[in-house]
Amino acid sequence: MKTIDIHAHLVPRSLWQAAEARREWYGFRHEPGDGLGTVVGNGKRTQFNSPKVRFTPEERIKDMDTQGVDVQVVSIHTPFFGYHLESPQGLALAREVNDEIAGMARQWPTRFAGLATLPLQDVKASIDELERAVNVLGLKGVELDTVVNGENWDEPKFRPFFKAAEAMGAVLFFHPQPQHNFMMQRTTRYGLFNSLGVIVEDAIVLSVMIFGGVFDACPDLKVCIAHGGGPACFAMGRLDRGWQGTPEANRVIKQAPSTYQRRLYYDTVVGSEKALRFLLDEVGADRVVLGSDWPFVPWHPSPVTWLQSMKTVTQDEKEKILWRNLESLLKL
């Protein structure tokens, strides 16, 4: 059985090269310290908790073999999206990272596929770079933050981007920045910014796009939400009630929010078998795909073994999750 992991991150080689030369990398600065140190940029600090962020592709493949993962769909580590940069600098960052990911997929085509990153502070530049990434470099789509410099994805300015992605057949993988979400404004204790803040961001972007009419305007748009979409599917009853309580004249969408949830895809980084079983029952096994959050989740021993060991998930469901759904979605 093949296995394909849609949720696998990359810290660019050029960032480490800049760190070794004691240079900044698009405004990000490396500070030595415990482990692999910390990267400072955009007023935020990103500390690395896994030595695997410095792995070469060859070391990465060996780790994939240990975990039983045949293919990783590689995307940038989210603190380095660079949406805060001036447009030319943001575009330069994106092009450099996209070239690196595409190079991995070219050299090891049976082990890696890739998702681009884009300078979403400039929608036109993002459309142009997405076209280059998909049509020239062969990447499968793009990884996106759940918010762009404080703006939500239902803003009209982003609609041309969604239209372009739909026309290209590009997959949009939404993933919030763990240490850059709203929870940091409430408390920095207990690690809640990651365990709770991240998944609430997932639910927000899913809900905003549904309520904002993105899927009505772009019915063939391919969207995957990290971390099982967070609590969004669990909250669909409340979302439906809120929509029903809104005067019809003020509704953007004409059908209840829950009717849209089966249009999206969701990865398996949900934390427990009960949560995954609920997700499967809500959206169907054809909408759930394998994710590992490599290398930031300490799987024991692997996300594949975790899924294979589940008694409440059928063998047919496991096959769909492990490879069938992504093979079809990404046209691998």
C-alpha positions in Angstrom: 0.0 0.0 0.0 1.3 3.5 -0.9 1.2 6.3 1.6 1.1 10.0 0.8 1.5 12.8 3.4 0.1 16.2 2.5 1.4 17.9 5.7 5.2 18.0 5.6 7.1 21.2 6.2 10.4 22.7 5.0 12.8 25.2 6.5 14.6 26.5 3.4 18.3 25.6 2.9 19.0 29.3 2.0 17.8 30.3 5.5 20.4 28.0 7.1 23.0 29.2 4.7 22.3 32.8 5.7 22.4 31.8 9.4 25.8 30.2 8.9 27.0 33.4 7.2 25.4 35.5 10.0 23.3 37.3 7.4 19.5 38.0 7.5 17.2 36.0 5.3 14.5 38.3 3.9 14.4 40.2 7.2 14.6 37.0 9.4 17.6 36.7 11.7 18.9 33.6 13.3 19.9 33.6 17.0 22.0 30.7 18.3 20.7 29.0 21.4 19.4 25.7 22.7 19.0 23.1 20.0 19.0 24.8 16.6 18.4 28.3 18.0 15.7 30.8 17.2 14.7 32.8 14.1 13.4 36.3 14.7 11.4 38.3 12.2 8.2 40.3 11.8 8.3 40.9 15.6 8.0 37.2 16.3 10.3 34.5 17.6 10.4 30.9 16.1 12.3 28.3 18.1 13.0 25.0 16.5 12.1 22.0 18.5 13.2 19.3 16.1 16.7 18.7 14.7 14.9 17.4 11.5 14.4 20.9 10.3 18.0 20.8 9.1 17.7 17.5 7.4 19.0 17.2 3.8 16.6 15.6 1.3 18.5 12.3 1.6 18.1 12.4 5.5 14.5 13.3 5.0 13.9 10.3 2.8 15.5 7.9 5.4 13.1 9.3 8.0 10.2 8.9 5.7 11.2 5.2 5.2 11.3 4.8 9.0 7.8 6.2 9.2 6.4 4.2 6.3 5.7 7.3 4.2 6.3 6.9 0.5 5.6 10.5 -0.7 5.7 13.8 1.2 3.9 16.9 -0.2 6.4 19.5 0.9 5.5 23.0 2.0 7.2 25.9 3.7 7.3 26.1 7.5 4.5 28.6 8.2 6.4 31.3 10.2 8.3 32.1 6.9 5.3 32.9 4.7 6.6 36.5 4.5 3.3 38.2 3.9 4.5 41.2 5.9 7.3 42.0 3.5 7.3 44.5 0.7 5.9 42.9 -2.4 9.2 42.5 -4.4 10.9 41.0 -1.4 8.0 38.7 -0.7 8.0 37.5 -4.3 11.8 36.9 -4.2 11.3 34.8 -1.1 8.5 32.8 -2.7 10.4 32.2 -5.9 13.5 31.0 -4.1 11.5 28.6 -1.9 9.3 27.3 -4.8 12.4 26.6 -6.8 13.9 24.6 -3.9 10.8 22.5 -3.4 10.4 21.9 -7.2 14.0 20.8 -7.3 13.4 18.2 -4.6 10.4 16.9 -6.6 12.4 16.8 -9.8 15.3 14.9 -8.3 13.2 12.5 -6.3 9.9 12.3 -8.2 8.7 9.2 -6.5 9.3 10.6 -3.0 8.4 14.3 -3.1 5.6 16.5 -4.5 5.4 20.2 -3.6 3.1 23.1 -2.6 4.2 26.6 -3.4 4.3 29.7 -1.1 3.1 33.0 -2.5 3.5 36.8 -1.7 -0.2 37.2 -0.8 0.3 40.9 0.1 0.2 41.3 -3.7 -2.6 39.3 -5.3 -1.5 39.9 -8.9 2.0 38.8 -8.1 0.7 35.8 -6.3 -1.4 34.7 -9.3 1.6 35.1 -11.6 3.8 33.1 -9.2 1.2 30.4 -8.8 1.0 30.0 -12.5 4.8 29.6 -12.7 4.8 27.2 -9.8 2.1 25.0 -11.2 2.6 25.2 -15.0 6.4 25.6 -15.1 7.7 24.0 -11.9 5.1 21.3 -11.6 4.0 22.0 -8.0 0.6 20.8 -7.0 -0.8 24.0 -5.4 0.0 26.3 -2.6 0.1 26.4 1.2 -1.7 29.5 2.7 -2.0 31.1 6.1 -5.5 31.5 7.5 -5.3 35.3 7.4 -3.2 37.7 5.3 -1.9 40.7 7.2 -5.2 40.9 9.2 -7.5 40.4 6.2 -9.7 37.4 5.9 -10.1 35.3 2.8 -13.7 36.4 2.0 -12.4 39.9 1.1 -13.2 40.7 -2.6 -9.6 41.4 -3.3 -8.8 37.7 -3.0 -11.6 36.4 -5.4 -9.4 36.7 -8.5 -6.8 34.5 -6.8 -9.4 31.8 -6.1 -10.6 32.0 -9.6 -7.1 31.6 -11.0 -6.4 28.7 -8.6 -9.6 27.0 -9.6 -8.8 27.3 -13.3 -5.3 25.8 -12.7 -6.6 23.0 -10.7 -4.3 24.0 -7.9 -4.8 22.6 -4.4 -5.0 25.2 -1.6 -3.7 23.9 1.7 -4.6 26.2 4.6 -2.3 26.1 7.6 -2.2 28.8 10.4 1.1 30.0 12.0 1.3 28.2 15.4 2.9 31.0 17.3 1.3 33.9 15.4 -2.4 33.3 16.1 -5.0 35.1 18.2 -4.3 32.9 21.2 -1.0 34.7 21.8 -3.1 37.8 22.8 -5.0 35.8 25.4 -2.2 33.8 27.0 1.2 32.4 26.3 0.9 29.7 29.0 0.3 26.0 28.7 1.1 25.8 25.0 -2.5 26.7 24.1 -1.4 28.8 21.1 -0.5 25.6 19.4 -2.9 23.0 20.9 -6.0 25.2 20.7 -5.2 28.4 18.9 -4.1 26.7 15.7 -7.3 24.6 15.3 -9.5 27.5 16.1 -7.8 29.4 13.2 -8.5 26.4 11.0 -12.2 26.6 11.8 -12.3 30.3 11.3 -10.8 30.2 7.7 -13.2 27.3 6.8 -16.2 29.2 8.1 -15.2 32.5 6.6 -14.8 31.0 3.2 -18.1 29.2 3.3 -20.1 32.1 4.7 -18.3 34.5 2.3 -19.5 32.6 -0.8 -16.1 31.5 -2.0 -17.3 28.0 -2.8 -20.4 29.3 -4.7 -18.2 31.6 -6.8 -15.6 28.8 -7.3 -17.4 25.5 -7.2 -14.4 23.5 -8.4 -11.9 25.0 -6.0 -9.7 22.4 -4.4 -9.2 23.2 -0.7 -7.7 21.2 2.2 -7.7 22.4 5.8 -4.9 21.3 8.2 -5.6 19.6 11.5 -8.9 18.2 10.4 -10.4 21.6 10.0 -10.1 22.1 13.7 -13.5 22.2 15.5 -15.4 23.5 12.4 -17.2 20.3 11.6 -18.1 19.7 15.2 -19.6 23.2 15.2 -21.6 22.9 12.0 -24.9 22.7 13.9 -24.2 26.0 15.5 -23.0 27.5 12.3 -26.2 26.4 10.6 -28.4 27.9 13.3 -26.5 31.2 13.1 -27.0 31.2 9.3 -30.8 30.4 9.8 -31.0 33.3 12.2 -29.6 35.8 9.8 -32.1 37.7 7.7 -32.2 36.2 4.3 -31.4 39.5 2.6 -28.1 39.6 4.5 -27.1 36.0 3.6 -24.3 35.6 1.1 -24.9 31.9 0.7 -28.3 30.4 0.0 -27.7 27.0 1.5 -26.8 26.0 5.1 -23.0 26.0 5.9 -23.1 22.3 6.6 -23.9 21.6 3.0 -20.5 22.8 2.0 -18.3 20.8 4.4 -18.1 17.8 2.1 -16.6 20.0 -0.7 -13.4 20.4 1.3 -10.6 18.0 2.3 -9.2 17.6 5.8 -6.0 16.1 7.0 -5.6 13.5 9.8 -3.7 15.7 12.3 -6.5 15.6 14.8 -4.9 14.1 17.9 -7.1 11.1 18.7 -9.0 8.2 17.1 -12.3 9.5 18.4 -11.8 12.8 16.6 -10.8 11.1 13.4 -13.8 8.8 13.5 -16.1 11.8 14.0 -14.5 13.6 11.1 -15.0 10.6 8.8 -18.6 10.3 9.8 -19.2 14.0 9.1 -17.5 14.5 5.8 -16.9 11.0 4.4 -13.7 8.9 4.0 -13.2 10.3 0.5 -12.5 13.8 2.0 -9.9 12.9 4.6 -6.2 12.7 3.7 -3.0 11.6 5.6 -1.0 14.4 7.3 1.9 14.2 9.7 2.9 17.8 10.4 6.5 16.6 9.7 8.8 17.2 11.6 6.9 18.9 14.5 4.7 16.1 15.8 6.6 13.3 17.6 4.7 10.4 16.1 5.2 7.0 17.9 6.2 5.4 15.7 4.6 7.0 12.7 1.3 8.6 11.4 0.9 5.6 9.2 1.2 3.1 12.1 -1.2 5.3 14.1 -3.9 5.1 11.5 -3.3 1.4 10.7 -3.8 0.5 14.3 -7.2 2.0 14.6 -10.1 -0.5 15.1 -12.9 2.0 14.3 -11.5 2.8 10.8 -12.2 0.2 8.1 -9.5 -1.0 5.7 -11.2 0.7 2.8 -11.3 4.0 4.7 -7.6 3.6 5.6 -6.7 3.1 1.9 -8.6 6.2 0.9 -6.9 8.2 3.6 -3.4 6.8 3.1 -3.1 7.3 -0.6 -6.2 7.0 -2.8 -7.7 10.4 -2.1 -4.4 12.3 -2.5 -3.3 10.4 -5.6 -6.6 11.6 -7.2 -6.6 15.1 -5.7 -3.0 15.9 -6.6 -2.9 13.8 -9.8 0.2 12.0 -8.7 
